[in-house]
Amino acid sequence: MVILVGALVGCGGAREKGAGTVRVGAQWLPAEVTKACAMAVSCVSPGVSTSAGQCAYALERMVVTGTGDPAFEGFVACTKTAADCTAALSCASRGHGPDYCASHAETSCDGDLVIDCFPLTKPQWTVTIPPIDCAAQGMKCLNGMCTDGKTCDDIVVSQCLGGTVIRGCDQLTKMEYRTDCRSIYTDGVCDVSTLEPMCAPPQRGMCASPIATTYSSCQGNILSGCEGLLDIKLDCSKMASRCGPDDQGFADCIPNASACKRDAPDRCNGAKLQFCQDGAWQDFDCASIGLGPCGSAAGGGVACGGG
């Protein structure tokens, strides 16, 4: 297994303003969730999720809520087409693996991509993923950070300009960064309801309120909720579930099966990794991604290739 450092560093605040923004995509298929979560706990150590079961719960709902973890989202997105761990990591890091990190200490620019390496960590699959694409935010990469190229000397960390642009001043490099929120979301706006300004979808409907609940209600078997300020629908039937109140009274997709709960510890079933997905125990064949049998993981719990 290899090591992934998922910490977010530097970039003058631009990472959380752009690259970390949750992209709303199609709902995951059950088999895709199983594979992604098995890889999330087996390909990297420590894993990008505390357990495959918790991963499955989060991933199935990512279309509604996101996870707040760009490393998790970037990695699992790559598992859909990856045949093994190396392919998934290469995809998530955009090809910046051991060879790149061996010759680039810590943070660097590769064109307009910000690449973070941690050379003290072994082995060196240690790129923070996903890399930041400065060009996608209307900026360029300079000295390992996204910037518009202007210098600054004010103490303003970040502010909204014109309702759609976030402008900030990196306090270490004294370089300015600007992100047009319309490059992140169609008709995107600068949201000032949080501690720091951040890009958000256009504020429409019930999700326009900063205090809107994450999950709002059930409409038949459809879970209606907000991802940030964006109104989203989730079909519970696609995860063998029904829409209804959970044990705390909040609307959620409730599994039809009841053999296990999402916080049940992952376990080994012979050579296979077994974890709770949609209320039922799910087996995953570790050999299908080129790893050895299930065993104890270095960071605790179990994983493919463990022991």
C-alpha positions as CSV (number, residue, x, y, z in Angstrom):
1,M,0.0,0.0,0.0
2,V,1.1,3.6,-0.5
3,I,0.8,6.8,1.5
4,L,-1.3,9.7,0.5
5,V,-1.2,13.0,2.3
6,G,-4.6,14.7,2.0
7,A,-3.8,17.9,3.9
8,L,-4.6,21.2,2.2
9,V,-1.8,23.6,2.0
10,G,-0.9,27.1,0.7
11,C,-2.1,28.6,-2.5
12,G,-3.0,31.9,-1.0
13,G,-6.4,30.6,0.0
14,A,-7.2,29.9,-3.7
15,R,-7.6,26.2,-3.0
16,E,-10.6,26.5,-0.9
17,K,-12.1,29.1,-3.2
18,G,-11.9,27.0,-6.3
19,A,-10.3,23.6,-6.5
20,G,-12.2,22.4,-3.4
21,T,-15.6,23.4,-4.7
22,V,-17.9,20.4,-4.9
23,R,-19.0,19.6,-8.4
24,V,-22.4,18.1,-8.6
25,G,-22.4,15.0,-10.7
26,A,-24.6,11.9,-11.5
27,Q,-25.6,9.6,-8.8
28,W,-23.2,6.7,-8.3
29,L,-24.2,3.1,-9.1
30,P,-24.0,0.6,-6.3
31,A,-21.1,-1.4,-7.9
32,E,-19.2,1.8,-8.4
33,V,-19.6,2.7,-4.8
34,T,-18.4,-0.7,-3.7
35,K,-15.2,-0.5,-5.8
36,A,-14.5,3.1,-4.9
37,C,-14.7,2.6,-1.2
38,A,-12.7,-0.6,-1.2
39,M,-10.0,1.3,-3.0
40,A,-10.3,4.3,-0.7
41,V,-9.3,2.2,2.3
42,S,-6.9,-0.1,0.5
43,C,-4.9,2.0,-2.0
44,V,-3.6,4.6,0.4
45,S,-2.4,4.5,4.0
46,P,-3.9,6.2,6.0
47,G,-7.0,5.8,3.8
48,V,-8.9,8.7,2.4
49,S,-11.9,7.4,4.4
50,T,-12.1,6.1,8.0
51,S,-13.8,2.9,6.7
52,A,-15.3,1.5,3.6
53,G,-18.8,1.5,5.2
54,Q,-18.6,5.2,6.1
55,C,-17.2,5.9,2.6
56,A,-20.2,4.2,1.0
57,Y,-22.6,6.3,3.0
58,A,-20.8,9.5,2.1
59,L,-20.2,8.7,-1.6
60,E,-23.9,7.8,-2.3
61,R,-24.9,11.2,-0.9
62,M,-22.1,13.2,-2.4
63,V,-24.4,14.3,-5.2
64,V,-26.4,16.1,-2.5
65,T,-23.9,17.2,0.1
66,G,-20.4,16.8,-1.1
67,T,-17.9,15.7,1.5
68,G,-15.8,18.8,2.1
69,D,-12.7,16.7,1.3
70,P,-11.2,17.4,-2.2
71,A,-8.7,14.5,-1.8
72,F,-11.5,12.0,-1.2
73,E,-13.6,13.4,-4.0
74,G,-10.7,13.5,-6.4
75,F,-9.6,10.0,-5.7
76,V,-12.9,8.2,-5.7
77,A,-13.8,9.9,-9.0
78,C,-10.8,8.2,-10.6
79,T,-11.7,4.8,-9.3
80,K,-14.6,4.5,-11.9
81,T,-12.1,3.8,-14.7
82,A,-9.0,2.7,-12.8
83,A,-8.0,-1.0,-13.0
84,D,-5.7,-0.7,-9.9
85,C,-4.4,1.6,-7.3
86,T,-1.6,3.0,-9.3
87,A,-4.0,4.0,-12.1
88,A,-6.3,5.6,-9.7
89,L,-3.5,7.6,-8.0
90,S,-2.0,8.6,-11.4
91,C,-5.5,9.9,-12.5
92,A,-6.1,11.8,-9.2
93,S,-2.7,13.4,-9.2
94,R,-2.8,14.1,-13.0
95,G,0.3,12.0,-13.5
96,H,2.3,13.6,-10.7
97,G,3.5,10.6,-8.8
98,P,6.8,9.3,-7.4
99,D,9.0,10.5,-10.3
100,Y,7.7,14.0,-10.2
101,C,7.9,14.3,-6.4
102,A,11.5,12.9,-6.4
103,S,12.6,16.0,-8.2
104,H,10.2,18.7,-6.9
105,A,10.3,19.5,-3.3
106,E,7.0,20.5,-1.6
107,T,5.0,22.9,-3.7
108,S,5.7,23.7,-7.3
109,C,4.1,24.7,-10.6
110,D,3.7,22.4,-13.5
111,G,2.4,24.8,-16.1
112,D,-0.7,26.3,-14.4
113,L,-1.2,23.3,-12.0
114,V,-0.2,23.7,-8.4
115,I,1.5,20.4,-7.3
116,D,2.1,19.7,-3.6
117,C,4.7,17.1,-2.7
118,F,5.8,16.0,0.7
119,P,9.3,14.4,0.2
120,L,9.7,13.3,3.8
121,T,6.9,10.9,3.4
122,K,7.7,7.4,2.0
123,P,6.9,6.0,-0.5
124,Q,6.5,9.1,-2.6
125,W,2.9,8.8,-3.9
126,T,2.5,11.9,-1.8
127,V,0.9,14.4,-4.1
128,T,-2.0,16.3,-2.5
129,I,-4.9,15.5,-4.8
130,P,-6.4,16.8,-6.9
131,P,-3.9,19.4,-8.1
132,I,-5.1,22.9,-8.4
133,D,-5.8,24.1,-11.9
134,C,-5.1,27.9,-11.7
135,A,-6.1,28.5,-15.3
136,A,-9.6,27.1,-14.6
137,Q,-10.0,29.9,-12.1
138,G,-8.7,32.6,-14.5
139,M,-5.2,32.7,-12.8
140,K,-1.8,31.4,-13.4
141,C,0.6,29.4,-11.2
142,L,3.6,31.3,-9.8
143,N,5.9,30.1,-7.1
144,G,3.6,27.3,-6.2
145,M,0.4,29.3,-5.8
146,C,-2.5,30.6,-7.9
147,T,-2.2,34.3,-8.5
148,D,-3.4,37.0,-11.0
149,G,0.2,38.2,-11.1
150,K,-0.3,41.3,-9.0
151,T,1.5,42.1,-5.8
152,C,-0.4,43.3,-2.7
153,D,0.5,44.6,0.7
154,D,-2.8,45.0,2.5
155,I,-4.0,42.9,5.4
156,V,-7.3,41.9,3.7
157,V,-7.3,38.1,3.6
158,S,-10.2,37.9,1.1
159,Q,-13.2,39.9,0.0
160,C,-16.0,39.9,-2.5
161,L,-15.8,42.3,-5.5
162,G,-18.9,43.0,-7.5
163,G,-20.8,40.0,-6.1
164,T,-19.0,37.5,-8.4
165,V,-15.3,37.8,-7.8
166,I,-13.2,36.8,-4.7
167,R,-10.1,38.9,-4.3
168,G,-7.4,38.0,-1.7
169,C,-3.9,38.8,-0.6
170,D,-1.5,35.9,0.4
171,Q,0.1,37.1,3.6
172,L,3.3,35.2,3.1
173,T,4.1,35.9,-0.6
174,K,2.2,39.2,-0.9
175,M,0.7,38.0,-4.2
176,E,-2.8,38.7,-5.1
177,Y,-5.4,36.1,-6.2
178,R,-8.7,36.6,-7.8
179,T,-11.3,34.0,-8.6
180,D,-14.3,34.7,-10.8
181,C,-17.1,32.5,-9.3
182,R,-18.7,32.3,-12.7
183,S,-15.7,30.1,-13.7
184,I,-16.7,27.7,-10.9
185,Y,-20.5,27.7,-11.2
186,T,-22.7,28.8,-14.0
187,D,-23.9,32.2,-12.8
188,G,-21.8,31.7,-9.7
189,V,-21.8,34.3,-6.9
190,C,-19.5,35.3,-4.1
191,D,-21.2,34.1,-0.9
192,V,-20.5,36.2,2.3
193,S,-22.6,34.2,4.7
194,T,-19.6,32.1,5.7
195,L,-16.6,33.1,7.8
196,E,-14.6,33.8,4.6
197,P,-16.1,34.6,1.2
198,M,-16.5,31.6,-1.0
199,C,-17.9,30.8,-4.4
200,A,-21.4,29.4,-4.5
201,P,-24.1,28.5,-7.0
202,P,-26.7,31.1,-7.8
203,Q,-28.9,31.6,-4.8
204,R,-32.4,30.3,-5.8
205,G,-35.3,28.8,-4.0
206,M,-35.1,27.4,-0.4
207,C,-31.4,26.8,-0.7
208,A,-30.8,30.5,-1.0
209,S,-30.9,30.7,2.8
210,P,-27.5,30.1,4.5
211,I,-29.3,28.3,7.2
212,A,-31.2,25.9,4.9
213,T,-31.0,22.3,6.2
214,T,-28.8,19.9,4.3
215,Y,-31.6,17.5,3.8
216,S,-35.0,19.2,3.5
217,S,-37.7,16.7,2.8
218,C,-38.9,13.5,1.1
219,Q,-41.0,13.8,-2.1
220,G,-42.1,10.3,-2.6
221,N,-38.8,8.3,-2.7
222,I,-36.8,11.4,-3.7
223,L,-34.6,13.1,-1.1
224,S,-34.6,16.8,-1.7
225,G,-31.8,18.9,-0.2
226,C,-29.1,21.4,-0.6
227,E,-25.4,21.1,-1.6
228,G,-24.1,24.5,-0.4
229,L,-26.8,26.7,-1.9
230,L,-27.7,24.5,-4.8
231,D,-31.0,22.6,-4.8
232,I,-30.5,18.9,-5.5
233,K,-32.6,15.7,-5.7
234,L,-31.5,12.2,-4.8
235,D,-33.3,9.0,-5.9
236,C,-33.2,6.7,-2.8
237,S,-34.3,3.7,-4.8
238,K,-31.0,3.6,-6.6
239,M,-29.3,2.7,-3.3
240,A,-31.8,0.0,-2.3
241,S,-33.4,2.5,0.1
242,R,-36.5,4.5,0.8
243,C,-36.8,8.2,1.7
244,G,-37.9,8.7,5.3
245,P,-36.8,9.9,8.7
246,D,-33.6,8.5,10.2
247,D,-33.2,7.7,13.9
248,Q,-32.9,11.4,14.7
249,G,-35.9,12.4,12.7
250,F,-34.1,13.9,9.7
251,A,-35.0,13.0,6.1
252,D,-32.5,10.6,4.6
253,C,-32.3,7.5,2.3
254,I,-33.1,4.6,4.7
255,P,-31.8,1.2,3.6
256,N,-34.4,-1.5,3.0
257,A,-32.0,-4.0,4.5
258,S,-31.1,-4.0,8.2
259,A,-28.3,-6.5,8.5
260,C,-25.8,-3.8,9.5
261,K,-25.4,-0.1,10.1
262,R,-23.0,2.2,8.3
263,D,-20.8,2.6,11.4
264,A,-20.3,-1.2,11.6
265,P,-16.5,-1.9,11.4
266,D,-15.2,-3.3,8.1
267,R,-14.1,-6.9,8.3
268,C,-12.5,-9.7,6.3
269,N,-14.6,-12.5,4.8
270,G,-11.8,-14.9,3.9
271,A,-9.7,-13.1,1.3
272,K,-12.4,-10.6,0.5
273,L,-13.0,-7.2,2.1
274,Q,-16.5,-7.0,3.6
275,F,-18.3,-3.8,4.7
276,C,-21.7,-2.4,5.3
277,Q,-23.4,-0.8,2.2
278,D,-27.0,0.1,2.2
279,G,-27.8,-1.9,5.3
280,A,-26.3,-5.2,3.9
281,W,-22.8,-6.7,4.1
282,Q,-21.0,-6.3,0.8
283,D,-18.1,-8.4,-0.3
284,F,-15.3,-7.0,-2.5
285,D,-12.8,-9.2,-4.3
286,C,-9.4,-7.7,-3.6
287,A,-7.7,-9.4,-6.5
288,S,-10.0,-7.5,-8.9
289,I,-7.8,-4.4,-8.3
290,G,-4.5,-6.3,-8.2
291,L,-4.2,-6.4,-4.4
292,G,-3.6,-9.3,-2.0
293,P,-6.2,-10.7,0.4
294,C,-7.9,-8.7,3.1
295,G,-6.0,-8.2,6.3
296,S,-5.2,-5.8,9.1
297,A,-4.4,-2.2,7.8
298,A,-1.4,-0.2,9.1
299,G,-3.6,2.6,10.3
300,G,-6.2,0.3,11.9
301,G,-9.1,-1.6,10.7
302,V,-8.8,-3.9,7.6
303,A,-8.1,-3.4,3.9
304,C,-7.2,-5.3,0.8
305,G,-3.5,-6.1,0.8
306,G,-3.4,-5.7,4.6
307,G,-1.5,-7.8,7.0
